[in-house]
Amino acid sequence: MKVLIALPVEHKFYRSIDDVISGDAPVNGTDGSFIRLAGLLAEAGVDVCLSAAFEFSSCHFQSLKHTDVKAEEFDHLIVHQTHWDGTSLTFGNHVLAKTHLWFQLTAPKSLIYAFLQEGGHKVVCPSQYLAKWYRMLPGWQDRVVVVPNLHSSLFRPLPASEIDTPPIPRLLSVGALCLGKGLLELTQIWSYLAQRQAPIELAIAGSINLYRDHMAGEAGLAEPTVEKTVIQPWLNSLPENYQPKFLGSLSPIQLQAEIAKSWAVIVNPSYRDPETFCVSAVEAEACDRTVFSVPAGALPETIYHSTFNSLGDRNAAASVAERIIEGLSNKEQVAENGRLAGEFVRHWFNNQRICNLWIELLEGHKIDTGLPKVGDSFGGFARDVIRWSRTWKLIIH
C-alpha cells in the first residue's frame, strides 16, 4: 500500500521535518498531525510519501514537493482540505476516487458536496462537531468519517522531582496569538482575574509564527496590527504584578516542561471561532493537567471536565474566569480532574489507536467513530430532515 499525505497547499517552513517528529521544533496542530501520521504509518510498514510546499528530506519516509507529485503512483491520497477548491484537486481529478480529504476547519457545505459528487472517496474530520456540520448532505453516513488528530507522544506526566514549581499557581495559555484563536477573550479573562486579584500568574506559549514565518510585529508575538491595537493596550491596562510572561513558540519538548510547572492550562476560550479539535488541549491533558476554556465547537469532546467543570457556561469571559477562581479554591479537585483527563486522553486519543483507525480506513474497513445515526440535537435532527427531504439542494447552491 503506497500512500501520499499532503500538507496544506501553503504552510510554515520547517527546517527539518524530522525535528518536528522528534519534538525539537515548534509546530501547529494541523501540520503536526499530518507529519505525525506520516511517521506512524511509515513505522507500521506502510509505504508513505509526505508532500509539502517546499523541498525537504526525512529519515522516516519519502518526500516530495506538491508540484512534483505523480498521484497515479499512489494507492491512496490523504490531503489537506486546501487541495480541493470546489472543482479541482491539486493532484488531478483523475485520483478523486482514492482521495481522503482531511478537513481541519469548517468549510462551505457546497465544497464538501462537490467533492463527493465528483467522486471523492472520503471526507475525514477530526471531531464529531465538525462532521455533524455536513450531515444534511447525501451520502454523509458512509463518506464522512471521524478520526481524531494526532498529538506529540512526548507529552506525559513528569515526576514531581523534575518540576520547578512557581511560588504561586500558574495558568498557561497555549496557542497561536491571533484573534481566531481566542486572543481577545484571553485578554478579557485575565483582566477580570486581575481585577479580582486572583492569586495566580499567567504565562503564554505561542505566537503567530506557529502558522506563518515572519508574520509577527516588533514584539514577535502577533501580527503588527494585533500587537498594536490589542496586546499593547491590554498590557498597559494591567497592574505590574499581573503582567503575563510571553514564552514564544515552543517545541513540544519545551512545552511539556512548561505545562508540567503550570497548575492548569487554558486554550482558545472563544465562541466566535470555535475549535474543530484542539491538539493543545489534548497535549496538556496528556500531562495530567486540567484545561480551561468554553463549551464551544469540539472542546467538550476533547476536554475532560467531569470531575471539575473547567468550561465556562455562557458566552462571557467572566464565566471562564469564575471557573478559574473556583478551581483555585478547589485545587485537589482540579488536580484529580487533571489526572483523569490524562487517562481520558491516553485512551481516546492514543496515537497508536488513531494510526490503526487510519489503516483500517485505507484498507476499506468501516470504522465506528461514534457518529449518531439520528441527530442527537435539534440542529442535528433538522439536518437529518433536510437530507431526507432532499431540500439540501436549496441550501448548498
C-alpha positions as CSV (number, residue, x, y, z in Angstrom):
1,M,0.0,0.0,0.0
2,K,1.5,3.3,-1.2
3,V,0.1,6.4,0.5
4,L,0.5,10.1,-0.2
5,I,0.0,12.5,2.7
6,A,-0.2,16.1,1.6
7,L,0.3,19.1,3.9
8,P,-1.7,22.2,3.2
9,V,-1.1,24.0,-0.1
10,E,0.7,26.7,1.9
11,H,2.3,26.2,5.3
12,K,5.0,27.3,7.6
13,F,8.6,26.5,6.5
14,Y,10.2,23.7,8.6
15,R,14.0,23.5,8.6
16,S,13.7,19.8,9.5
17,I,10.6,17.6,9.3
18,D,12.5,15.0,11.5
19,D,12.8,17.7,14.2
20,V,9.0,18.0,14.2
21,I,8.6,14.3,14.7
22,S,11.3,14.2,17.5
23,G,9.7,17.1,19.3
24,D,12.6,19.5,18.8
25,A,10.8,22.0,16.5
26,P,7.6,24.1,17.1
27,V,4.6,23.1,15.0
28,N,0.9,23.9,14.9
29,G,-1.7,21.3,15.5
30,T,-2.7,20.8,11.8
31,D,0.8,20.5,10.3
32,G,1.9,18.3,13.3
33,S,-1.0,15.9,12.8
34,F,-0.1,15.4,9.1
35,I,3.6,14.9,9.8
36,R,3.0,12.6,12.7
37,L,0.6,10.5,10.7
38,A,3.2,10.0,8.0
39,G,5.7,8.9,10.6
40,L,3.3,6.5,12.3
41,L,2.2,4.9,9.1
42,A,5.8,4.5,8.0
43,E,6.6,2.8,11.3
44,A,3.6,0.4,10.7
45,G,5.2,-0.6,7.4
46,V,3.2,1.5,5.0
47,D,5.0,3.0,2.0
48,V,4.5,6.7,2.8
49,C,5.3,9.9,0.9
50,L,4.8,13.3,2.5
51,S,4.3,16.2,0.1
52,A,4.9,19.8,1.1
53,A,5.1,23.3,-0.3
54,F,8.9,23.1,-0.2
55,E,11.7,20.6,-0.7
56,F,12.8,18.7,2.4
57,S,14.2,15.2,3.3
58,S,13.4,12.9,6.1
59,C,14.9,9.7,7.6
60,H,11.4,8.3,8.1
61,F,9.7,8.5,4.7
62,Q,9.9,9.7,1.1
63,S,9.3,13.4,0.5
64,L,8.1,15.5,-2.5
65,K,7.1,19.0,-3.3
66,H,3.4,19.2,-4.1
67,T,4.2,20.2,-7.7
68,D,6.3,17.0,-8.2
69,V,3.6,14.5,-7.1
70,K,2.5,11.9,-9.7
71,A,-0.7,11.0,-8.0
72,E,-1.4,7.9,-10.2
73,E,1.6,6.2,-8.5
74,F,-0.3,6.1,-5.1
75,D,-3.0,3.7,-3.9
76,H,-4.4,6.3,-1.5
77,L,-4.1,10.1,-1.0
78,I,-4.7,11.8,2.3
79,V,-4.8,15.6,1.6
80,H,-5.5,18.8,3.5
81,Q,-8.7,20.5,2.6
82,T,-6.9,23.3,0.8
83,H,-6.1,21.0,-2.1
84,W,-9.7,21.0,-3.2
85,D,-11.1,24.3,-4.5
86,G,-14.6,23.0,-5.2
87,T,-14.0,22.0,-8.8
88,S,-10.5,20.5,-9.0
89,L,-7.9,18.7,-6.8
90,T,-4.3,19.9,-6.8
91,F,-3.2,16.4,-7.9
92,G,-5.8,16.0,-10.6
93,N,-9.4,14.9,-10.5
94,H,-8.5,11.5,-12.0
95,V,-7.5,10.4,-8.5
96,L,-10.5,11.7,-6.6
97,A,-11.8,8.1,-6.2
98,K,-8.8,7.3,-4.0
99,T,-8.6,10.6,-2.1
100,H,-9.3,11.2,1.5
101,L,-10.0,14.9,2.0
102,W,-8.8,15.7,5.6
103,F,-10.7,18.7,6.9
104,Q,-9.4,20.8,9.8
105,L,-11.7,23.8,9.6
106,T,-15.3,24.3,8.8
107,A,-15.9,24.9,5.1
108,P,-19.0,25.6,2.9
109,K,-21.2,22.6,2.6
110,S,-21.1,23.2,-1.2
111,L,-17.4,22.4,-1.1
112,I,-18.0,19.0,0.5
113,Y,-21.0,18.3,-1.7
114,A,-18.9,19.0,-4.8
115,F,-16.1,16.7,-3.7
116,L,-18.4,13.8,-3.0
117,Q,-20.4,14.4,-6.2
118,E,-17.3,14.5,-8.3
119,G,-16.2,11.1,-6.9
120,G,-14.1,11.9,-3.9
121,H,-13.6,8.9,-1.7
122,K,-14.0,10.1,1.9
123,V,-14.1,13.3,3.9
124,V,-12.2,12.9,7.2
125,C,-13.0,15.2,10.2
126,P,-11.1,15.3,13.5
127,S,-14.2,15.6,15.6
128,Q,-17.9,14.8,15.7
129,Y,-18.6,18.5,16.0
130,L,-17.1,19.2,12.5
131,A,-18.5,16.0,10.9
132,K,-22.1,16.9,12.1
133,W,-21.9,20.1,10.1
134,Y,-22.3,18.1,7.0
135,R,-24.9,15.5,8.0
136,M,-27.5,17.2,5.8
137,L,-25.6,16.0,2.6
138,P,-26.4,12.9,0.7
139,G,-24.0,10.1,1.4
140,W,-23.0,11.6,4.8
141,Q,-23.4,8.4,6.7
142,D,-20.9,6.4,4.6
143,R,-18.5,9.0,3.3
144,V,-17.9,11.5,6.1
145,V,-15.9,9.9,9.0
146,V,-14.2,11.0,12.2
147,V,-10.6,10.3,13.0
148,P,-9.0,12.4,15.8
149,N,-5.9,14.5,15.2
150,L,-2.6,13.2,16.5
151,H,-0.5,14.8,19.2
152,S,3.1,14.5,20.1
153,S,3.8,11.4,22.2
154,L,6.3,13.3,24.2
155,F,3.5,14.8,26.4
156,R,3.2,12.8,29.6
157,P,3.2,13.5,33.3
158,L,6.6,14.3,34.8
159,P,7.7,13.2,38.3
160,A,7.4,16.0,40.9
161,S,11.2,15.9,41.4
162,E,11.6,17.1,37.8
163,I,9.2,20.1,38.1
164,D,10.3,23.6,39.1
165,T,7.0,24.8,40.6
166,P,6.5,28.6,40.8
167,P,5.7,30.1,44.2
168,I,2.0,30.8,43.2
169,P,-0.2,28.8,40.8
170,R,0.5,29.5,37.2
171,L,-2.0,29.4,34.3
172,L,-0.5,28.5,31.0
173,S,-2.2,29.7,27.8
174,V,-1.3,27.6,24.8
175,G,-1.9,28.5,21.1
176,A,-1.1,30.9,18.4
177,L,-1.6,34.6,19.3
178,C,-4.2,35.6,16.8
179,L,-7.8,36.7,17.1
180,G,-9.0,33.5,15.5
181,K,-7.6,31.6,18.5
182,G,-9.3,33.5,21.3
183,L,-6.7,36.1,22.0
184,L,-9.2,38.8,22.6
185,E,-11.2,36.6,25.0
186,L,-8.0,35.6,26.8
187,T,-7.2,39.3,27.5
188,Q,-10.7,39.8,28.9
189,I,-10.4,36.7,31.1
190,W,-7.0,37.8,32.5
191,S,-8.2,41.4,33.1
192,Y,-11.1,40.0,35.1
193,L,-8.8,37.8,37.2
194,A,-6.5,40.8,37.8
195,Q,-9.4,42.9,38.9
196,R,-10.5,40.2,41.3
197,Q,-6.8,39.9,42.5
198,A,-6.8,36.2,41.9
199,P,-3.7,34.5,43.4
200,I,-2.3,33.3,40.1
201,E,0.1,34.2,37.3
202,L,-0.2,33.9,33.6
203,A,2.3,32.5,31.0
204,I,1.6,32.5,27.3
205,A,3.1,29.9,25.0
206,G,2.8,30.5,21.3
207,S,3.0,33.2,18.6
208,I,1.5,33.9,15.2
209,N,4.7,32.3,13.7
210,L,3.3,28.9,14.5
211,Y,1.3,29.3,11.3
212,R,3.5,31.6,9.1
213,D,7.1,32.6,9.3
214,H,7.9,36.3,9.9
215,M,4.3,37.4,10.4
216,A,4.8,38.9,13.9
217,G,5.3,42.6,14.6
218,E,8.1,44.2,16.6
219,A,7.3,42.2,19.8
220,G,7.5,39.0,17.9
221,L,4.1,37.8,19.2
222,A,1.2,38.6,16.8
223,E,0.5,40.4,13.6
224,P,1.6,44.0,13.8
225,T,-1.9,45.4,14.0
226,V,-2.9,43.0,16.7
227,E,0.2,43.8,18.7
228,K,-0.6,47.5,18.4
229,T,-4.4,47.5,18.9
230,V,-4.9,44.5,21.3
231,I,-1.8,43.3,23.1
232,Q,-0.1,46.6,23.9
233,P,-3.2,48.4,25.3
234,W,-4.0,45.3,27.3
235,L,-0.6,45.2,28.9
236,N,-0.8,48.9,29.6
237,S,-4.0,48.3,31.5
238,L,-2.7,45.6,33.8
239,P,-1.1,46.1,37.2
240,E,2.6,45.4,37.3
241,N,2.1,42.2,39.3
242,Y,-0.3,40.8,36.7
243,Q,1.9,41.2,33.6
244,P,1.9,37.9,31.7
245,K,5.1,36.2,30.7
246,F,5.4,35.6,27.0
247,L,7.3,32.3,26.2
248,G,7.0,32.5,22.4
249,S,6.7,29.5,20.1
250,L,7.9,26.4,21.9
251,S,8.9,22.9,20.7
252,P,7.0,20.0,22.2
253,I,9.9,19.2,24.5
254,Q,10.0,22.8,25.8
255,L,6.2,23.0,26.0
256,Q,6.0,19.8,28.1
257,A,8.3,21.3,30.7
258,E,6.2,24.5,30.8
259,I,2.9,22.5,31.2
260,A,4.5,20.5,34.0
261,K,5.3,23.6,36.0
262,S,1.8,25.0,35.5
263,W,-1.3,24.5,37.7
264,A,-3.6,24.4,34.7
265,V,-3.9,25.3,31.0
266,I,-6.2,27.5,29.0
267,V,-6.9,27.1,25.3
268,N,-8.9,29.2,22.8
269,P,-11.8,30.5,25.0
270,S,-13.8,31.8,22.0
271,Y,-17.4,31.2,20.9
272,R,-16.8,33.2,17.8
273,D,-14.0,31.0,16.4
274,P,-14.6,27.5,17.9
275,E,-12.0,24.8,17.8
276,T,-12.7,21.8,15.5
277,F,-10.4,19.6,17.6
278,C,-7.6,21.3,19.6
279,V,-4.3,19.4,19.8
280,S,-3.0,21.8,22.5
281,A,-5.8,20.7,24.9
282,V,-5.0,17.0,24.3
283,E,-1.3,17.6,24.9
284,A,-1.9,19.5,28.2
285,E,-4.3,16.7,29.4
286,A,-1.7,14.1,28.5
287,C,0.5,15.8,31.1
288,D,-2.4,15.3,33.7
289,R,-3.5,18.9,33.6
290,T,-7.0,20.4,33.7
291,V,-7.8,22.6,30.7
292,F,-10.0,25.7,31.0
293,S,-12.0,27.0,28.0
294,V,-15.6,27.4,26.8
295,P,-18.1,24.6,25.8
296,A,-17.9,25.5,22.1
297,G,-17.0,23.6,19.0
298,A,-15.2,20.3,19.6
299,L,-13.8,21.4,23.0
300,P,-16.4,19.4,25.0
301,E,-15.2,16.3,23.0
302,T,-11.5,16.9,23.7
303,I,-11.5,18.4,27.2
304,Y,-12.3,16.2,30.2
305,H,-14.3,18.1,32.7
306,S,-16.4,15.6,34.6
307,T,-14.7,15.8,38.0
308,F,-14.3,19.6,37.9
309,N,-16.2,21.7,35.3
310,S,-13.5,23.8,33.7
311,L,-15.7,25.1,30.9
312,G,-17.5,28.4,31.2
313,D,-21.3,28.1,31.0
314,R,-22.1,31.2,28.9
315,N,-20.7,33.5,26.3
316,A,-18.7,35.8,28.6
317,A,-15.1,36.0,29.6
318,A,-16.3,36.3,33.2
319,S,-17.7,32.8,33.1
320,V,-14.4,31.2,32.4
321,A,-12.6,33.5,34.9
322,E,-15.0,32.4,37.6
323,R,-14.3,28.8,36.8
324,I,-10.6,29.5,37.3
325,I,-11.3,31.3,40.6
326,E,-13.4,28.3,41.7
327,G,-10.6,26.0,40.7
328,L,-8.1,27.9,42.8
329,S,-10.4,27.2,45.8
330,N,-10.6,23.5,45.0
331,K,-7.0,22.6,43.9
332,E,-7.3,19.0,44.9
333,Q,-10.4,18.6,42.8
334,V,-8.7,20.3,39.8
335,A,-5.6,18.0,40.3
336,E,-7.9,14.9,40.3
337,N,-9.6,16.2,37.2
338,G,-6.2,16.6,35.6
339,R,-5.2,13.0,36.5
340,L,-8.5,11.6,35.0
341,A,-8.0,13.9,31.9
342,G,-4.7,12.1,31.4
343,E,-6.4,8.7,31.5
344,F,-9.1,10.0,29.1
345,V,-6.5,11.2,26.6
346,R,-4.4,8.1,26.8
347,H,-7.4,6.0,25.9
348,W,-9.4,8.0,23.4
349,F,-6.6,9.9,21.7
350,N,-3.9,7.3,21.8
351,N,-1.8,7.9,18.7
352,Q,-1.4,4.1,18.0
353,R,-5.2,3.7,18.2
354,I,-5.6,6.6,15.8
355,C,-3.0,5.3,13.4
356,N,-4.8,1.9,13.4
357,L,-8.1,3.7,12.5
358,W,-6.4,5.3,9.5
359,I,-5.0,1.9,8.4
360,E,-8.5,0.3,8.7
361,L,-9.9,3.2,6.7
362,L,-7.3,2.9,4.0
363,E,-7.9,-0.9,3.8
364,G,-11.6,-0.3,3.2
365,H,-13.0,-1.3,6.5
366,K,-15.9,0.5,8.0
367,I,-14.8,2.2,11.2
368,D,-17.1,3.1,14.1
369,T,-16.4,6.7,15.1
370,G,-19.4,7.2,17.3
371,L,-21.5,9.5,15.0
372,P,-25.1,9.1,15.8
373,K,-27.3,7.6,13.1
374,V,-30.1,10.1,14.0
375,G,-29.4,13.6,15.1
376,D,-28.8,13.9,18.8
377,S,-29.8,17.6,19.0
378,F,-32.4,19.9,17.5
379,G,-29.8,21.1,14.9
380,G,-28.8,17.5,14.1
381,F,-32.3,16.3,13.6
382,A,-33.1,19.3,11.5
383,R,-30.1,18.4,9.2
384,D,-31.4,14.9,9.0
385,V,-34.8,16.2,7.9
386,I,-33.1,18.4,5.3
387,R,-31.2,15.3,4.0
388,W,-34.2,13.0,4.0
389,S,-36.4,15.6,2.2
390,R,-33.7,16.5,-0.3
391,T,-34.1,20.2,0.4
392,W,-30.4,20.3,0.9
393,K,-30.3,21.2,-2.8
394,L,-31.9,24.6,-2.0
395,I,-29.3,25.3,0.7
396,I,-25.9,24.4,-0.9
397,H,-26.4,26.1,-4.3
